[in-house]
Amino acid sequence: MYVTARTNYAMRALLAMAAAGPDPVSAPALAEAEQMPFTFLQTILGELRRARLVVSRRGHDGGYRLARPAMQITVGEVVRAMDTTFAPTTVETHRGRPPSGATEQLDQLWRAAEIALRGVLDETTLDDLTRGRLPAHVRTLVDSTIPID
């Protein structure tokens, strides 16, 4: 899976906010703490706000905080908010004909891979990550002996 810099920065910013609890964190403090380009972070924070994952407050004590508790925000939500290509898999290979044989198996394989990926991302919350505990089935995948190149 390819994770864009935008999605990675969004996750890092959200995890920093989750660690801060209910206290708002300023954009400059986030950029400095996470070593992110400030203007890029501002764009990301705007997108997270439009996706209703964060709320902002202006003023001296202002900043950004999570819109909901960290246990209610999944990684899948963040990925979908930041990466519009993370949509249901559709493969047009049949040109109007119903799939059969190996082609049907290939369609089922793509669907299974999508379900597995969404199962990992949609069942892992910001709270899981900040507490250093992955869901059991995700931990099982991480601990598997299958090498990834």
C-alpha positions in Angstrom: 0.0 0.0 0.0 1.3 3.4 -0.9 0.6 6.1 1.7 0.8 9.6 0.5 2.8 12.2 2.5 -0.4 14.1 2.9 -2.1 11.1 4.6 1.0 10.4 6.7 1.2 14.0 7.9 -2.5 14.0 8.7 -2.1 10.9 10.8 0.9 12.3 12.6 -1.0 15.6 13.3 -4.1 13.7 14.6 -2.0 11.5 16.8 -0.3 14.5 18.3 -3.7 16.0 19.0 -4.9 12.7 20.5 -1.9 12.7 22.8 -2.7 16.3 23.9 -6.2 15.3 25.0 -8.8 18.1 25.0 -6.3 20.9 24.9 -6.0 22.6 21.5 -2.6 22.4 19.7 -1.5 25.3 17.5 -0.5 24.7 13.9 3.0 26.1 14.5 3.5 23.8 17.5 2.3 20.8 15.5 4.6 21.7 12.5 7.6 22.1 14.8 7.0 19.0 16.9 6.3 16.8 13.9 8.9 18.4 11.6 6.3 19.2 8.9 6.3 22.0 6.4 4.0 24.6 8.0 2.0 25.7 4.9 1.5 22.0 3.9 0.2 21.3 7.4 -2.2 24.2 7.3 -3.7 22.8 4.1 -4.0 19.4 5.7 -5.6 20.8 8.9 -8.2 22.6 6.7 -9.0 19.3 5.0 -9.3 17.5 8.3 -11.6 20.3 9.6 -13.8 20.0 6.5 -14.0 16.3 7.0 -15.1 17.0 10.6 -12.2 15.1 12.1 -10.8 18.2 13.9 -12.2 21.5 15.2 -10.4 24.8 15.5 -10.5 27.7 17.8 -9.0 31.1 17.1 -7.2 33.3 19.5 -4.4 33.2 22.0 -5.5 29.9 23.5 -6.6 28.6 20.1 -5.5 25.7 18.0 -6.8 22.4 16.8 -8.2 19.4 18.6 -10.0 16.2 17.7 -13.7 16.7 16.8 -14.5 13.4 18.6 -12.7 11.2 21.1 -9.7 9.3 19.6 -11.5 6.0 20.2 -14.2 7.1 17.7 -11.9 8.1 14.8 -10.6 5.3 12.6 -7.5 5.3 10.4 -9.8 4.5 7.5 -11.7 7.7 8.0 -8.5 9.7 7.9 -7.3 7.9 4.8 -10.6 8.5 3.0 -10.6 12.2 4.0 -7.0 12.7 2.7 -6.8 10.3 -0.2 -9.7 10.4 -2.6 -8.4 7.4 -4.5 -9.2 5.2 -1.6 -12.6 4.2 -3.0 -14.2 0.8 -3.5 -12.3 -1.3 -6.0 -13.8 -1.5 -9.4 -12.0 -3.2 -12.2 -13.4 -2.9 -15.7 -12.0 -5.9 -17.6 -15.0 -7.6 -19.0 -16.2 -5.1 -21.6 -19.9 -6.0 -20.9 -19.4 -9.7 -20.6 -20.0 -11.5 -17.3 -16.7 -12.7 -15.7 -15.9 -16.4 -15.9 -13.1 -18.8 -14.9 -9.9 -17.2 -13.9 -11.3 -13.7 -14.5 -14.0 -14.3 -12.0 -11.4 -15.5 -9.5 -9.3 -12.4 -10.1 -12.3 -10.1 -9.4 -12.8 -12.0 -6.2 -9.2 -11.7 -5.3 -9.3 -7.8 -5.7 -12.4 -7.7 -3.6 -10.8 -9.8 -0.8 -7.7 -7.6 -0.8 -9.9 -4.5 -0.4 -12.0 -6.1 2.4 -8.7 -7.0 4.2 -7.3 -3.5 3.9 -10.5 -1.9 5.0 -10.7 -4.3 7.9 -7.3 -3.2 9.1 -7.8 0.6 8.6 -11.5 0.8 9.7 -10.9 -1.2 12.9 -7.9 0.6 14.1 -8.5 3.9 15.9 -6.3 6.8 16.9 -6.7 5.7 20.5 -5.3 2.3 19.6 -2.2 3.9 18.1 -1.7 6.4 20.9 -2.0 3.6 23.5 0.4 1.4 21.5 -2.0 -1.4 21.1 -3.3 -2.6 17.7 -6.5 -4.7 17.4 -5.8 -8.4 17.9 -6.4 -9.3 14.2 -4.1 -6.5 13.1 -1.4 -7.6 15.5 -1.7 -11.1 14.1 -1.0 -9.8 10.6 1.9 -7.7 11.8 3.4 -10.7 13.6 3.0 -13.1 10.6 6.1 -14.5 9.0 5.1 -13.4 5.5 7.9 -11.2 4.2 7.0 -7.9 2.5 9.4 -6.6 -0.1 
